[in-house]
């Protein structure tokens, strides 16, 4: 019995059929088993095993291509100004222009669509990233209430949804490839380091706790919090401002 058959605990009769086919793929072995009169259950198990091998190989190729693509991606210069937060950012066209030639060269294809599960007055955008037969799915929720910095209505609902979709696509593109955005290396300074993924989760958990304590609506609370921090999403908070964010959330929680 081969080492492969032993590891998989393949039945003896199936293993014997595999012996002369050590160079065959699992799918080819399955057809060989079928032609030799073995039961359909053994054939199905071999086909399933073959699919698992293919999936593992595809995921490995995906990860290797991601690492290679990210290695070529540098800081993307900002090209737009947000007058409400008095900050600059790179819009989707700017990110796409910088990143698409790199990620397509490494075999990546991106597909955006609407998702389900977002809170009321929010939209969810889903991005399917495919490479080498492996697909990884990401999503981003963004507020679509049409409110301005002072809480007044500045957009129609249609415009607000469109703007939220655009924001979500932009942030997803940055997050998927872990891209930094800054003013460019005009003075030798790199963009501020952002909070970690764990810190993002911690802030969201803290917000959930405070919102529940206050009996407030999460979307409105998050919008106010982001305006206070002068960022468009929690992931954009600078590492140096993490404690400021924690203090701000705790302060509102203790206010009542």
Secondary structure, DSSP 8 states (H G I E B T S, - for coil): --HHHHHHT--HHHHHHHHTTTTS-HHHHHHHHHHTT--HHHHHHHHHHHHHHHHHHHHHHHHHHHHHHHHH---EE--EEETTTTEEE--HHHHHHHHHHHHHHTT-EEEEEE-S---TTEEEEEEEEEETTEEEEEEEEEE-S-B-TTS-B-S-HHHHHHHHHHHHHHHHHHHHHT--EES-SSSS-----B--HHHHHHHHHHHHHHHHHHT--HHHHHHHHHHHHT-SSGGG-BGGGHHHHHHHHHHHHT--
